[in-house]
Amino acid sequence: MTTCADVEILLADYVDGTLAADRKSALESHLSTCSTCKELADDVAGAVSFMERASDVTAPPELVTRILFEISSGPSHVAVKPSWVRRIFGNRLGGKYLEPVLQPRYAMGMAMTLLSFAMLGRFAGIEVRHLTPADLDPVKIWTAAEDRATRTWQRGVKYYESLRLVYEIESRVKEWRDDGSDVANNQPAAASSPASK
């Protein structure tokens, strides 16, 4: 049995001709007994036939822009409650929550952060061309960075030790030369004194 509430729900499909046969016959039997629903169905059918006779109208482009402005920023935007997406992302690029994020200072900070991560990745030996999800494992990145830092530190210590060794050898050679020249200078004097006696 079809009720008046069912007629309101099924009426659009009935007028379009997309209603199933069993429901269509149940709806038509209700329309034959209920004058209110019959009047509603006739009004809807008349409105649809009027709209089909009307010619297509192309809206001017400025109308769409004006409607969007009125809804988003105009005086009537207070009447339109924004969705949660608009509350987060705002009417344009940034709403009240994302407005601080879109400031130049924040953008430069993010750029510097990305640059720092890129340098850290380069230092850790991660090549972007061959990047896989496994390469983005934080433990793997930390281990690679720590390994690279340890090797760099050890190279620096070796370089320092090598420089120190070279410096000690040069200073000893210089001392030996100085001692050798003193001995050479003293020896002729000692050799000449016995000869003069």
SELO-807099 format. One record per residue: x, y, z of N, C-alpha, C, CB in turn; residue number from 1; residue in one letter. Coordinates in steps of 0.1 Angstrom, whole numbers, plus 5000, padded with zeros to 4 digits. Glycine has a CB too. Example, Ala and Ser with C-alpha at 12.3 -4.5 7.8 and 13.67 -1.06 7.14 Angstrom:
n_east  n_north  n_up  ca_east  ca_north  ca_up  c_east  c_north  c_up  cb_east  cb_north  cb_up  resi  resn
5132  4943  5078  5123  4955  5078  5132  4967  5078  5113  4955  5090  1  A
5128  4978  5071  5137  4989  5071  5129  5000  5079  5141  4994  5057  2  S
***
This chain:
n_east  n_north  n_up  ca_east  ca_north  ca_up  c_east  c_north  c_up  cb_east  cb_north  cb_up  resi  resn
5008  4988  5000  5000  5000  5000  5009  5012  5000  4990  5000  5012  1  M
5007  5021  4991  5014  5034  4990  5007  5045  4998  5016  5038  4975  2  T
5015  5052  5006  5010  5063  5014  5013  5076  5007  5016  5063  5028  3  T
5008  5087  5013  5011  5101  5007  5026  5104  5008  5002  5111  5014  4  C
5032  5099  5019  5046  5102  5021  5054  5095  5010  5051  5097  5035  5  A
5050  5082  5007  5057  5075  4996  5055  5082  4983  5051  5061  4995  6  D
5044  5088  4980  5041  5095  4968  5051  5107  4966  5027  5100  4967  7  V
5053  5114  4977  5063  5125  4977  5077  5120  4974  5063  5133  4990  8  E
5080  5109  4979  5094  5103  4976  5095  5098  4962  5097  5092  4986  9  I
5085  5091  4957  5086  5085  4944  5081  5093  4932  5078  5072  4944  10  L
5076  5105  4935  5070  5113  4925  5080  5117  4914  5064  5125  4931  11  L
5092  5121  4918  5102  5125  4908  5105  5114  4898  5115  5130  4915  12  A
5107  5102  4903  5110  5090  4895  5098  5087  4886  5114  5078  4903  13  D
5086  5089  4891  5074  5086  4884  5072  5096  4872  5061  5087  4893  14  Y
5075  5109  4874  5074  5118  4863  5085  5116  4853  5075  5133  4869  15  V
5097  5112  4857  5108  5109  4848  5106  5096  4840  5121  5109  4856  16  D
5097  5088  4845  5095  5075  4839  5105  5064  4842  5095  5077  4824  17  G
5112  5066  4854  5122  5056  4858  5118  5047  4869  5135  5063  4862  18  T
5105  5048  4873  5100  5040  4884  5097  5026  4880  5087  5047  4890  19  L
5100  5016  4888  5097  5002  4885  5082  5000  4883  5103  4993  4897  20  A
5079  4989  4875  5065  4987  4871  5056  4984  4883  5065  4975  4862  21  A
5060  4976  4893  5051  4973  4904  5049  4986  4913  5058  4962  4913  22  D
5059  4994  4915  5058  5006  4923  5049  5016  4915  5071  5012  4926  23  R
5051  5016  4902  5043  5026  4893  5028  5023  4894  5048  5025  4879  24  K
5025  5010  4894  5011  5006  4894  5005  5009  4908  5009  4991  4891  25  S
5013  5007  4919  5009  5010  4933  5007  5026  4934  5019  5005  4943  26  A
5016  5033  4928  5015  5048  4929  5003  5053  4921  5028  5055  4924  27  L
5000  5048  4909  4989  5052  4902  4975  5048  4908  4989  5046  4888  28  E
4975  5037  4915  4963  5033  4922  4961  5043  4934  4964  5019  4928  29  S
4971  5048  4941  4970  5057  4952  4966  5071  4946  4983  5059  4959  30  H
4971  5075  4934  4968  5088  4928  4953  5088  4924  4977  5090  4916  31  L
4948  5076  4920  4933  5076  4916  4924  5077  4928  4931  5062  4909  32  S
4929  5074  4940  4920  5075  4952  4923  5088  4960  4922  5063  4961  33  T
4935  5094  4959  4938  5105  4968  4938  5118  4959  4952  5103  4975  34  C
4929  5127  4961  4929  5139  4953  4940  5149  4956  4915  5147  4955  35  S
4945  5149  4968  4957  5158  4971  4969  5154  4964  4959  5158  4987  36  T
4972  5141  4964  4984  5136  4957  4983  5137  4942  4987  5121  4961  37  C
4970  5135  4937  4967  5137  4923  4970  5151  4918  4953  5133  4919  38  K
4966  5161  4927  4969  5175  4924  4984  5178  4924  4961  5184  4934  39  E
4991  5172  4934  5005  5174  4935  5012  5168  4922  5011  5167  4948  40  L
5008  5156  4918  5014  5150  4907  5012  5158  4894  5009  5135  4905  41  A
5000  5163  4893  4996  5171  4881  5005  5184  4881  4982  5175  4881  42  D
5007  5190  4892  5015  5203  4893  5030  5199  4889  5015  5209  4907  43  D
5035  5188  4895  5049  5185  4891  5050  5182  4876  5053  5172  4900  44  V
5041  5174  4871  5041  5171  4857  5040  5184  4848  5030  5161  4853  45  A
5032  5193  4852  5031  5206  4845  5043  5214  4846  5019  5214  4851  46  G
5050  5214  4858  5062  5222  4859  5073  5216  4851  5067  5222  4874  47  A
5074  5203  4850  5084  5196  4842  5082  5199  4827  5084  5181  4845  48  V
5069  5198  4823  5067  5201  4809  5069  5215  4805  5052  5197  4805  49  S
5067  5224  4814  5070  5239  4812  5085  5240  4811  5065  5247  4823  50  F
5093  5234  4819  5107  5235  4819  5113  5229  4806  5114  5228  4831  51  M
5106  5218  4801  5111  5212  4789  5109  5222  4777  5104  5199  4786  52  E
5098  5230  4777  5095  5239  4766  5104  5251  4767  5080  5243  4767  53  R
5109  5255  4778  5117  5267  4780  5130  5265  4772  5120  5270  4795  54  A
5135  5276  4767  5148  5276  4759  5160  5276  4769  5149  5287  4749  55  S
5171  5271  4764  5183  5271  4772  5188  5285  4774  5194  5262  4766  56  D
5192  5288  4786  5197  5302  4789  5211  5300  4794  5188  5309  4799  57  V
5220  5308  4788  5234  5308  4792  5236  5319  4801  5244  5309  4780  58  T
5241  5316  4813  5243  5327  4823  5256  5334  4820  5245  5321  4837  59  A
5256  5347  4821  5268  5355  4819  5279  5351  4829  5265  5370  4819  60  P
5292  5351  4824  5303  5347  4833  5304  5355  4846  5316  5348  4826  61  P
5300  5368  4845  5302  5376  4857  5291  5373  4868  5300  5391  4854  62  E
5280  5366  4863  5270  5362  4873  5275  5351  4882  5258  5357  4866  63  L
5282  5342  4876  5288  5331  4885  5298  5337  4894  5295  5320  4876  64  V
5307  5346  4890  5317  5352  4898  5310  5360  4910  5326  5362  4890  65  T
5299  5367  4906  5292  5375  4916  5285  5366  4927  5282  5384  4909  66  R
5279  5355  4922  5273  5346  4931  5283  5340  4941  5266  5335  4924  67  I
5295  5336  4935  5305  5330  4944  5311  5341  4954  5317  5325  4935  68  L
5312  5353  4950  5316  5364  4959  5306  5366  4970  5319  5377  4951  69  F
5293  5366  4966  5283  5369  4976  5283  5357  4986  5269  5370  4969  70  E
5284  5345  4982  5284  5334  4991  5296  5333  5000  5283  5321  4983  71  I
5308  5337  4994  5320  5335  5002  5324  5347  5010  5332  5332  4993  72  S
5323  5359  5004  5328  5371  5011  5317  5383  5012  5339  5377  5004  73  S
5307  5382  5005  5297  5393  5005  5288  5393  5018  5288  5391  4993  74  G
5279  5402  5018  5271  5403  5030  5262  5391  5033  5262  5415  5029  75  P
5259  5383  5023  5251  5371  5025  5259  5359  5030  5243  5368  5013  76  S
5272  5360  5031  5280  5349  5035  5278  5345  5050  5295  5351  5033  77  H
5272  5354  5058  5269  5351  5071  5257  5341  5072  5265  5363  5079  78  V
5248  5342  5062  5237  5333  5062  5241  5319  5058  5226  5338  5053  79  A
5251  5317  5050  5256  5304  5045  5266  5299  5055  5262  5305  5031  80  V
5263  5288  5062  5272  5282  5072  5283  5274  5064  5264  5273  5082  81  K
5295  5277  5067  5306  5270  5060  5307  5256  5065  5319  5277  5061  82  P
5311  5247  5056  5313  5233  5060  5327  5232  5068  5314  5224  5048  83  S
5329  5221  5073  5342  5219  5081  5354  5220  5071  5342  5205  5087  84  W
5352  5217  5059  5364  5219  5049  5367  5234  5048  5360  5212  5035  85  V
5356  5242  5046  5358  5256  5045  5364  5262  5058  5345  5263  5041  86  R
5360  5257  5069  5366  5262  5082  5381  5259  5083  5358  5256  5094  87  R
5385  5248  5078  5399  5244  5078  5407  5251  5067  5401  5229  5078  88  I
5402  5250  5055  5410  5255  5043  5406  5269  5039  5408  5246  5032  89  F
5394  5274  5044  5390  5288  5041  5384  5290  5028  5402  5297  5043  90  G
5380  5302  5026  5373  5305  5013  5383  5306  5001  5366  5319  5014  91  N
5395  5311  5004  5405  5311  4993  5415  5301  4997  5411  5325  4991  92  R
5428  5304  4996  5438  5295  4999  5439  5292  5014  5452  5300  4994  93  L
5437  5302  5022  5438  5299  5037  5427  5305  5045  5451  5305  5042  94  G
5422  5298  5054  5411  5302  5063  5417  5307  5076  5401  5291  5065  95  G
5409  5308  5086  5414  5313  5098  5424  5304  5105  5402  5316  5108  96  K
5423  5291  5102  5432  5281  5108  5445  5280  5100  5425  5268  5109  97  Y
5444  5281  5087  5456  5280  5079  5463  5294  5075  5453  5273  5066  98  L
5457  5304  5080  5462  5318  5076  5476  5319  5081  5453  5329  5082  99  E
5480  5315  5094  5494  5316  5098  5503  5308  5090  5495  5313  5113  100  P
5498  5297  5085  5507  5288  5077  5511  5294  5064  5500  5274  5075  101  V
5503  5302  5059  5506  5308  5045  5513  5321  5046  5493  5310  5038  102  L
5518  5325  5058  5526  5337  5059  5540  5335  5054  5527  5341  5074  103  Q
5547  5345  5049  5560  5343  5042  5571  5338  5052  5565  5357  5037  104  P
5570  5341  5065  5580  5336  5074  5578  5321  5076  5578  5342  5088  105  R
5566  5316  5076  5564  5302  5078  5568  5295  5065  5549  5299  5081  106  Y
5565  5301  5053  5569  5294  5041  5584  5293  5040  5563  5303  5029  107  A
5591  5304  5044  5606  5303  5043  5611  5293  5053  5612  5317  5046  108  M
5605  5292  5065  5609  5282  5075  5607  5268  5069  5601  5284  5088  109  G
5596  5266  5063  5593  5253  5057  5604  5250  5046  5579  5252  5051  110  M
5607  5260  5038  5617  5258  5027  5630  5255  5033  5618  5271  5018  111  A
5634  5261  5044  5647  5258  5051  5647  5245  5057  5650  5269  5061  112  M
5635  5241  5062  5634  5227  5068  5636  5217  5057  5620  5225  5075  113  T
5629  5219  5046  5631  5209  5035  5645  5209  5030  5621  5213  5023  114  L
5652  5221  5029  5666  5221  5025  5674  5213  5035  5670  5236  5024  115  L
5672  5215  5048  5679  5208  5058  5678  5193  5057  5675  5213  5072  116  S
5665  5189  5055  5663  5174  5053  5669  5169  5041  5648  5171  5053  117  F
5669  5177  5030  5676  5173  5018  5691  5171  5020  5673  5183  5006  118  A
5697  5181  5028  5711  5180  5031  5714  5168  5040  5716  5193  5037  119  M
5705  5166  5049  5707  5154  5058  5706  5141  5050  5697  5154  5070  120  L
5696  5141  5041  5695  5129  5033  5707  5127  5024  5683  5130  5024  121  G
5712  5138  5018  5724  5137  5010  5736  5132  5019  5728  5150  5003  122  R
5737  5137  5031  5748  5134  5040  5746  5119  5044  5748  5143  5052  123  F
5734  5114  5045  5732  5100  5049  5733  5091  5038  5718  5099  5055  124  A
5735  5096  5025  5737  5088  5014  5724  5083  5007  5744  5076  5018  125  G
5713  5090  5009  5700  5087  5003  5699  5094  4990  5688  5091  5012  126  I
5698  5086  4979  5696  5092  4966  5681  5093  4962  5704  5084  4955  127  E
5677  5105  4959  5662  5107  4956  5658  5099  4944  5659  5121  4954  128  V
5667  5097  4934  5663  5090  4922  5659  5076  4925  5674  5091  4912  129  R
5666  5069  4934  5664  5055  4937  5657  5053  4951  5677  5048  4937  130  H
5649  5063  4954  5642  5063  4967  5631  5053  4967  5637  5077  4971  131  L
5630  5045  4978  5619  5035  4980  5613  5038  4994  5624  5020  4979  132  T
5602  5033  4997  5596  5035  5010  5604  5029  5021  5582  5028  5011  133  P
5612  5019  5018  5621  5013  5029  5632  5023  5032  5627  5000  5024  134  A
5636  5032  5023  5646  5041  5025  5642  5052  5035  5651  5048  5013  135  D
5629  5054  5036  5624  5065  5045  5622  5060  5059  5611  5070  5040  136  L
5626  5048  5063  5625  5043  5076  5634  5051  5085  5629  5028  5077  137  D
5628  5057  5096  5636  5066  5104  5648  5060  5110  5628  5072  5115  138  P
5647  5047  5114  5659  5040  5120  5670  5039  5110  5655  5026  5125  139  V
5666  5036  5097  5676  5034  5087  5683  5047  5084  5670  5028  5074  140  K
5675  5058  5083  5681  5071  5081  5690  5075  5092  5670  5082  5079  141  I
5686  5073  5105  5694  5077  5116  5707  5069  5116  5686  5075  5129  142  W
5706  5056  5114  5718  5047  5113  5728  5052  5103  5714  5033  5111  143  T
5723  5055  5091  5731  5059  5080  5738  5072  5083  5723  5060  5067  144  A
5730  5082  5089  5736  5095  5092  5746  5093  5103  5725  5105  5097  145  A
5743  5085  5113  5753  5083  5124  5766  5076  5119  5747  5074  5135  146  E
5764  5066  5110  5776  5059  5104  5784  5069  5096  5771  5048  5095  147  D
5777  5078  5088  5785  5087  5080  5792  5097  5089  5775  5095  5070  148  R
5785  5102  5100  5791  5111  5109  5803  5105  5116  5781  5116  5119  149  A
5802  5092  5120  5813  5085  5126  5825  5084  5117  5809  5071  5131  150  T
5822  5080  5104  5833  5079  5095  5840  5093  5092  5828  5074  5082  151  R
5832  5103  5091  5838  5117  5089  5846  5121  5101  5826  5127  5087  152  T
5841  5118  5113  5849  5121  5125  5862  5114  5126  5841  5118  5138  153  W
5861  5101  5122  5873  5092  5122  5883  5097  5112  5870  5078  5120  154  Q
5878  5101  5100  5887  5107  5090  5894  5119  5095  5880  5110  5077  155  R
5886  5128  5102  5892  5140  5107  5903  5137  5118  5881  5149  5113  156  G
5900  5128  5127  5910  5124  5137  5922  5118  5130  5904  5113  5147  157  V
5921  5110  5120  5932  5104  5113  5940  5115  5106  5928  5094  5102  158  K
5933  5125  5100  5940  5136  5094  5948  5144  5104  5930  5145  5086  159  Y
5942  5146  5115  5949  5154  5126  5961  5146  5131  5939  5157  5138  160  Y
5959  5133  5133  5970  5125  5138  5982  5124  5127  5966  5110  5141  161  E
5978  5124  5115  5988  5123  5104  5995  5137  5104  5981  5121  5090  162  S
5988  5148  5105  5995  5161  5106  6004  5162  5118  5984  5172  5106  163  L
5999  5157  5129  6008  5157  5141  6020  5149  5139  6000  5152  5153  164  R
6019  5137  5133  6030  5129  5131  6040  5136  5121  6026  5115  5125  165  L
6035  5141  5111  6044  5148  5101  6051  5160  5108  6035  5153  5089  166  V
6043  5167  5117  6049  5179  5124  6060  5174  5133  6038  5186  5131  167  Y
6058  5163  5140  6068  5158  5149  6081  5153  5142  6063  5146  5158  168  E
6078  5146  5130  6090  5142  5122  6098  5154  5117  6085  5133  5110  169  I
6091  5164  5112  6098  5176  5107  6105  5183  5118  6088  5186  5101  170  E
6099  5184  5130  6106  5191  5141  6118  5183  5146  6097  5193  5153  171  S
6117  5169  5146  6129  5161  5149  6140  5162  5139  6125  5146  5151  172  R
6136  5162  5126  6146  5164  5116  6153  5177  5117  6140  5162  5102  173  V
6145  5188  5120  6151  5201  5122  6161  5201  5134  6140  5211  5124  174  K
6156  5195  5145  6165  5194  5156  6178  5187  5153  6158  5187  5168  175  E
6177  5176  5146  6189  5168  5142  6198  5176  5133  6185  5155  5135  176  W
6192  5184  5124  6200  5192  5115  6207  5203  5124  6191  5199  5105  177  R
6199  5209  5133  6205  5219  5141  6216  5213  5150  6194  5226  5150  178  D
6214  5202  5155  6224  5195  5163  6236  5191  5155  6218  5182  5170  179  D
6233  5187  5143  6244  5183  5133  6252  5195  5129  6238  5176  5121  180  G
6246  5206  5127  6254  5218  5123  6262  5223  5135  6244  5229  5118  181  S
6256  5222  5147  6264  5226  5159  6276  5217  5161  6255  5226  5172  182  D
6274  5204  5159  6285  5195  5160  6296  5197  5149  6280  5180  5159  183  V
6291  5200  5137  6300  5203  5126  6307  5216  5128  6292  5204  5112  184  A
6301  5226  5134  6308  5239  5137  6318  5237  5148  6297  5249  5140  185  N
6314  5229  5158  6323  5227  5169  6335  5218  5166  6316  5220  5181  186  N
6334  5208  5157  6344  5199  5154  6356  5206  5146  6339  5188  5145  187  Q
6354  5214  5137  6366  5220  5131  6374  5229  5141  6362  5229  5119  188  P
6366  5235  5150  6373  5243  5160  6381  5234  5169  6363  5252  5168  189  A
6376  5223  5173  6383  5214  5181  6395  5208  5173  6374  5203  5186  190  A
6393  5205  5161  6403  5199  5153  6415  5209  5150  6398  5194  5139  191  A
6412  5222  5149  6422  5232  5146  6430  5235  5159  6416  5244  5141  192  S
6424  5234  5170  6432  5237  5182  6442  5227  5185  6422  5238  5194  193  S
6441  5213  5183  6452  5204  5185  6463  5206  5174  6447  5190  5186  194  P
6458  5210  5163  6468  5211  5152  6477  5224  5155  6461  5212  5139  195  A
6471  5234  5161  6479  5246  5163  6488  5244  5175  6469  5257  5167  196  S
6487  5233  5183  6496  5231  5194  6507  5224  5189  6489  5223  5205  197  K
***
